[in-house]
Amino acid sequence: MKNQFIYTAVIAEKEFKASFNVEKVIRSLTNEDGSIIVILDDFNERVTDQPDIDLKTNKFKGYKKVRETVQSEIVLSAEDGARFYELTEYKL
């Protein structure tokens, strides 16, 4: 597929090859260390269990299900980020 950007993902100090669809990128930001955060337009809903604390007594009542809308945030290394910008930069 021509729309996939392949990069090296580091998870638990191990390196893996990963990819994302460049057509789903909505924003990117370069960090001070040269790495780049890429945010994708792939919203989805996640349900998690979170502690339910009574605000008046500050006592634990159990757990409650909380729905969150999330999207992917990918961190590219400086090297992968340079390739990403070279591929996606709009030049006149």
N, C-alpha and C positions, 0 to 999 in steps of 0.2 A: 504494500500500500504506500502510495507516495505522500500521504498526508501525515505520516507518523514520524515524530522526532524521537530518535533513540538516544538515551543518555545513561549514565552510570548512577544507580541509586545505591546509597550506603545505608544498610539497615543492620543494626546491632553489630557494627564494625565489620560487616561483610559486604562485598560489592556484588551487585546484580545488574543485569541489563534490563532497562525498562523503557517504555515509550508512552507518548501521549499524542493526541490528535492536534496538530497545530491550528486547525480550523476552529477549535473550541477555546483557544486562548482569548481571554478578555482583558488581561492586564499583566504587566510584569514590572518588577522593581529590582534594581541592582543594590545589593547590600555593600557596606563599607569594605568587607573582605573580598569583594568581587563576585561572590555567589549571587544568583538571581532567583527571586521568587516568581513563579509563574502561576497565575490563577486561572482556572478553567471554568467554562460555562457548563457545568455538569451538576447542577443542583439536585440534591436528593434529600430524603427525610431519614433521620436516624432516631431511633427510640432508645433511650438509656434509662437505667434505674438510678435515681439519685436519692440521698437521704431526705426524709421528710421531718423537719424540725419544727416543733410548736414554738412560734415566736414569743408567746406570752411566758411559757415556762422554760423555754430553751431545752426541752426534752425531745429525745429521739422517738418518733412515732412509727417508724418503719421506712419503707421505700415507696417512692412514687415514680410513675413512668413520665418521662419528659420527652417531648418531641422537639427536635432541632432540625432546621434546614441548614445543610452544609454543602460546601463545594470543595473541590480538590485544590490544594496548594502544594506545588512541587518546588523543591529547592534544587537548583542546578549548580554544579560546581562552576568556578570561574571559567574553566576550559570549555565545559559543555555550554555555559552561558554565552561565551564568545561565538561558538558555532551556531547557537540558537539565534542570536542577533544577526549574524551574517546571513542566515537563511531567511529571516523574516523582515529585515529592515527594508522599508520602502525608500527607494532611491529615485530621484528625478532624472 
